[in-house]
Amino acid sequence: MSGVARTTAAATATGQTPEPGGRVLPRLLHPMAWWIWALALATAVSRTDNPLLLALVLAVLGYVVSARRTEAPWARGFVYYLYLALTVVAVRVVFRAVFATGVTPRDHFLFSLPHLPTPDWYAGIRIGGPVSLEALLSAATDGLRLACMLCCVGAANTLANPKRALRVLPGALYELGVAVTVAISVAPQLVQSVQRVLRARKLRAGDTRGVRALRGVVVPVLEDALERSLRLAAAMDSRGYGRAGRATPRSRRITGALMLVGMCGLCAGAYGLLDATAPALLGLPALGAGAALCVTGLRLGGRRVTRTTYRPDPWRLPEWAVAGAGVLSAVLFLTHLGYDPARLNATLYPLTWPDLPLVPTAAILLAGTAGFVAPPPSPVRRADAP
């Protein structure tokens, strides 16, 4: 068998796209698989404030992102989500220290801030006063949980190509998808524009520091942004965006009502899953009913939009493996199978070192298998000639 035939057969087996001449396109995971994985892991994070489990989630996210991110501009933003996560934790701790709730006799006193008297209508809020170790640890664990959820969303934005995710949206959501895609792409494009302008100014021996250089940087960046927007508008118009088919006013009203009621059901179902004290009907039943109504509304609204897709993204075994790993991790956290749910929370009274339960740890490590189950983003080299 020739080298070209061997490359074509290997590419077909691994889900890659072979081309004439033996050149193989890189196999990128379906963007929705990354979003399902990240949102499921964020759901699991919402059920715990154990700092050891949350630190393990951050480690898993860092491993998966470093192993499967591409060289695209949007794939370099995970570090900024980490900075945002640290900021969230710091702000949460500072607010807890400033707006103190008092120190109980069992707390470990650390320091005291100046107390500011508050009026009667501001009762219940205490500004300043004694600060305890338990209060700061409680604020840090709450902030760390929110930080992990932000990092899950950041991992999805880093790993999933926003332009490819736009192609898999239903036809009824193409306008919203275009707006979201443009909004996500603005920050990386501005960073690239600023880097190009600064590099050009260095080549011209211009001053790249201080306030004087600001005018010489802002004007070219704005001009580049305007040119990009015009090119994007022309490309979208040539591809038929904004052109809708025939739809009666009655069908539009039915579609809007289904989507509105369905979104309310999804919100109620998500609240029921995240809040353990919520009624049972606000959990999976409301989530399933809302999802069914949304799917029906999307199918009705998608009939007025006809689109074609060039080289559609396949959904094969790697996509099922990545999405299934995240969903199974969330299910293990939600069902509490094989472990005590109290071990998911940090114990502050008495102040003890948190436990590391076996099943939740295995669930987080299971989500980390996406780092080697997903296909690598690096392109395959051209096969040798026979």
C-alpha positions in Angstrom: 0.0 0.0 0.0 1.4 3.4 -1.0 2.0 6.2 1.6 -0.9 8.3 0.3 -3.3 5.3 0.7 -2.0 4.6 4.2 -2.5 8.2 5.2 -6.0 8.3 3.8 -7.0 5.1 5.6 -5.5 6.3 8.9 -7.2 9.6 8.6 -10.6 8.0 7.9 -10.2 5.7 11.0 -9.4 8.6 13.3 -12.1 10.9 12.0 -9.8 13.2 10.1 -10.6 14.6 6.7 -8.3 13.3 3.9 -7.6 15.4 0.8 -6.2 14.5 -2.6 -2.5 14.1 -2.5 -2.2 12.7 1.0 -2.7 16.0 2.9 -4.8 15.5 6.0 -6.7 18.3 7.7 -6.3 18.5 11.6 -9.1 16.8 13.5 -10.7 19.3 15.9 -13.2 18.3 18.4 -16.8 19.4 17.9 -17.3 22.8 19.8 -20.5 21.7 21.5 -18.7 18.7 23.0 -16.3 21.1 24.8 -19.3 23.3 26.0 -21.2 20.3 27.3 -18.0 19.1 29.1 -17.3 22.5 30.7 -20.9 23.2 31.7 -21.3 19.8 33.3 -18.1 20.3 35.2 -19.3 23.7 36.4 -22.5 22.0 37.6 -20.4 19.6 39.6 -18.4 22.5 41.0 -21.6 24.2 42.2 -22.3 21.3 44.6 -19.1 21.6 46.7 -17.0 24.2 48.5 -14.3 21.7 49.5 -11.1 23.5 48.7 -9.2 20.3 47.9 -11.8 19.3 45.3 -11.9 22.8 43.9 -8.1 22.9 43.6 -8.3 19.5 41.8 -10.8 21.0 39.3 -8.5 23.9 38.6 -5.7 21.4 38.0 -7.8 19.3 35.6 -8.9 22.4 33.7 -5.3 23.6 33.4 -4.2 20.2 32.1 -7.0 19.9 29.5 -6.5 23.4 28.2 -2.7 23.1 27.9 -3.0 19.7 26.2 -5.8 20.4 23.7 -5.8 24.2 22.9 -4.9 25.4 19.5 -2.7 28.4 18.4 -5.8 30.6 17.6 -6.2 34.0 19.2 -9.1 32.9 21.4 -7.1 29.9 22.7 -4.7 32.2 24.6 -7.2 33.7 27.0 -7.3 31.1 29.7 -4.7 32.8 31.7 -6.9 35.9 31.9 -9.7 33.8 33.3 -7.2 32.7 36.0 -6.5 36.3 36.8 -10.2 37.0 37.0 -10.6 34.0 39.3 -7.9 35.3 41.7 -9.6 38.7 41.6 -13.0 37.1 42.5 -11.5 35.3 45.5 -9.6 38.4 46.7 -12.7 40.7 46.4 -14.8 38.1 48.3 -12.3 37.9 51.1 -12.0 41.7 51.4 -15.8 42.2 51.4 -16.2 39.6 54.1 -13.5 41.3 56.2 -14.9 44.8 55.7 -18.6 43.9 56.1 -18.0 41.7 59.1 -20.7 39.6 60.8 -19.1 39.4 64.2 -16.9 36.9 65.9 -18.3 34.1 68.0 -16.5 32.7 71.0 -15.4 29.7 69.0 -13.7 31.7 66.3 -10.0 32.4 66.1 -9.5 36.2 66.2 -7.0 37.6 63.7 -7.3 41.4 63.7 -9.8 44.2 64.1 -10.8 46.9 61.6 -12.1 50.4 62.6 -15.8 50.2 63.2 -18.0 52.7 61.3 -21.4 53.4 62.9 -24.4 52.9 60.6 -27.9 54.5 60.7 -30.9 52.6 61.8 -32.3 51.9 58.3 -28.9 50.2 57.6 -29.5 47.7 60.4 -28.0 44.3 59.9 -24.9 45.4 58.1 -21.8 45.9 60.2 -18.8 47.8 58.7 -15.5 47.0 60.3 -14.9 45.3 63.6 -13.2 42.0 64.5 -12.3 39.6 61.8 -11.9 35.9 62.4 -10.0 33.1 60.6 -13.3 31.2 60.1 -14.9 34.1 58.3 -12.0 34.6 55.9 -11.8 30.9 55.2 -15.6 30.8 54.5 -15.3 33.7 52.1 -12.3 32.2 50.4 -14.0 28.8 49.8 -17.1 30.6 48.4 -15.0 32.7 46.2 -13.0 29.7 45.0 -16.1 27.9 44.0 -17.3 30.9 41.9 -13.7 31.1 40.5 -13.8 27.5 39.4 -17.1 28.0 37.6 -15.6 31.0 35.8 -12.6 29.0 34.8 -14.9 26.2 33.4 -16.5 28.8 31.1 -13.1 30.1 30.2 -11.9 26.6 29.3 -14.9 26.2 26.9 -14.1 29.6 25.3 -10.4 28.6 25.0 -11.0 25.1 23.5 -14.0 25.6 21.3 -13.7 27.7 18.2 -16.5 30.3 18.4 -16.9 30.5 14.6 -17.3 26.7 14.3 -19.8 26.8 17.2 -21.8 29.3 15.2 -22.3 26.7 12.4 -23.9 24.1 14.6 -26.5 26.5 16.1 -30.1 26.0 15.0 -31.3 28.2 12.2 -33.6 30.1 14.5 -30.6 31.3 16.6 -28.3 32.3 13.8 -28.8 36.1 14.5 -28.0 35.7 18.2 -25.1 33.4 17.3 -23.6 35.9 15.0 -23.8 38.6 17.7 -22.2 36.4 20.3 -19.4 35.2 17.9 -18.6 38.8 17.0 -18.5 39.8 20.7 -16.2 36.9 21.6 -13.8 37.7 18.7 -13.5 41.4 19.5 -11.0 41.1 22.4 -8.5 38.9 20.6 -8.7 41.0 17.4 -8.0 44.2 19.4 -5.0 42.6 21.1 -3.6 41.6 17.7 -4.2 45.1 16.3 -2.4 46.7 19.3 0.5 44.3 18.9 0.8 45.0 15.2 0.7 48.8 15.7 3.3 48.7 18.5 5.6 46.5 16.4 5.3 48.9 13.5 6.1 51.9 15.7 9.2 50.1 16.9 10.4 49.5 13.4 9.9 53.2 12.7 11.8 54.2 15.8 8.7 55.7 17.3 8.0 56.3 21.0 5.9 53.3 22.2 5.6 54.4 25.8 3.8 57.1 27.7 0.7 59.2 27.1 2.1 60.7 23.9 2.1 57.3 22.2 -1.5 56.7 23.0 -2.8 58.8 20.1 -0.5 57.0 17.7 -1.8 53.7 18.8 -5.5 54.3 19.3 -6.2 55.7 15.8 -4.6 52.8 13.8 -6.3 50.3 16.1 -9.7 51.9 15.5 -9.1 52.1 11.8 -8.2 48.4 11.8 -11.3 47.5 13.8 -13.5 49.5 11.3 -11.9 47.6 8.4 -12.4 44.3 10.1 -16.1 45.1 10.7 -16.6 46.1 7.1 -15.0 42.9 5.8 -17.1 40.8 8.2 -20.3 42.5 7.1 -19.4 41.9 3.4 -18.5 38.3 4.1 -21.8 37.7 6.0 -23.8 39.3 3.3 -22.2 37.2 0.6 -23.1 34.1 2.6 -26.8 35.0 3.0 -26.9 36.1 6.7 -29.9 38.2 7.4 -32.1 36.7 4.7 -35.1 35.0 6.1 -37.7 32.8 4.4 -41.4 33.0 4.6 -43.0 33.0 8.0 -46.5 34.1 9.0 -47.2 36.3 12.0 -49.0 33.4 13.7 -45.9 31.1 13.4 -43.7 33.9 14.8 -46.0 34.3 17.8 -46.2 30.5 18.5 -42.4 30.2 18.2 -41.9 33.2 20.6 -44.3 31.8 23.1 -42.7 28.3 23.0 -39.2 29.8 23.5 -40.3 32.1 26.3 -42.0 29.3 28.3 -39.2 26.9 27.5 -36.5 29.3 28.8 -38.5 29.8 32.0 -38.6 26.0 32.4 -34.9 25.8 31.8 -34.2 28.5 34.4 -36.5 26.8 37.0 -34.9 23.4 36.3 -31.4 24.8 36.6 -32.3 26.4 39.9 -33.8 23.2 41.2 -30.7 21.2 40.3 -28.3 23.8 41.9 -30.3 24.3 45.1 -30.6 21.1 47.2 -33.5 22.6 49.2 -35.7 23.4 46.2 -38.8 21.2 45.5 -38.4 18.1 43.4 -40.6 19.5 40.6 -38.1 22.4 40.0 -35.4 19.9 39.1 -35.3 17.4 36.3 -39.0 17.6 35.4 -38.9 21.4 34.8 -35.6 21.1 33.0 -37.0 18.4 30.7 -40.2 20.2 30.0 -38.3 23.5 29.2 -35.9 21.7 27.0 -38.7 20.0 25.0 -40.5 23.4 24.5 -37.3 25.1 23.4 -36.5 22.3 20.9 -40.0 22.6 19.5 -39.7 26.4 19.2 -36.3 26.1 17.5 -37.5 23.6 15.0 -40.5 25.8 14.1 -38.3 28.9 13.9 -35.6 27.2 11.9 -38.0 26.5 9.0 -37.7 30.0 7.8 -33.9 29.9 7.5 -32.2 27.7 4.9 -28.4 27.3 5.4 -25.8 25.0 3.9 -22.6 24.0 5.8 -19.2 23.5 4.2 -17.4 20.5 5.8 -19.7 20.0 8.8 -18.1 19.1 12.1 -18.7 15.3 12.7 -19.9 13.9 16.0 -18.0 10.7 16.5 -16.5 8.7 19.4 -14.2 11.4 20.8 -17.1 13.8 21.1 -19.2 11.2 22.9 -16.3 10.4 25.2 -15.5 14.1 26.1 -19.2 15.1 26.6 -19.9 11.8 28.5 -17.0 12.3 30.9 -18.3 15.7 31.9 -21.9 14.6 32.2 -21.0 11.5 34.3 -18.9 13.7 36.6 -21.9 16.0 37.2 -24.2 13.0 37.8 -21.9 11.6 40.4 -21.9 14.9 42.2 -25.7 15.4 41.9 -26.7 11.8 43.0 -24.3 11.4 45.9 -23.6 7.8 45.1 -21.1 6.0 47.3 -20.2 8.9 49.7 -21.5 11.2 52.3 -22.7 14.5 50.8 -21.4 16.3 53.9 -17.9 15.6 52.8 -18.4 18.0 49.9 -18.4 21.0 52.2 -15.6 22.4 54.3 -15.8 22.0 58.0 -15.2 25.3 59.9 -16.7 24.4 63.3 -14.5 22.8 64.5 -11.8 24.0 62.2 -10.3 20.9 60.6 -8.4 19.9 57.5 -10.9 19.1 54.7 -11.4 15.5 53.6 -10.8 14.2 50.0 -13.7 11.9 49.3 -12.9 9.1 46.9 -15.9 9.2 44.5 -15.9 13.0 43.9 -12.2 12.8 43.3 -12.6 10.0 40.8 -15.4 12.0 39.1 -13.1 15.0 38.7 -10.3 12.9 37.3 -12.8 11.3 35.0 -13.5 14.7 33.5 -9.8 15.2 33.1 -9.7 12.3 30.7 -10.8 14.8 28.0 -7.2 15.9 27.9 -6.1 12.7 26.1 -9.5 11.4 24.7 -9.9 14.4 22.5 -7.9 14.4 19.3 -4.7 16.6 19.4 -5.0 19.9 17.6 -1.7 19.7 15.8 -1.8 19.1 12.1 -0.7 15.9 10.5 2.4 16.1 8.3 2.2 15.4 4.6 2.8 11.7 3.8 6.0 10.7 2.1 5.9 10.0 -1.6 5.7 6.3 -2.5 
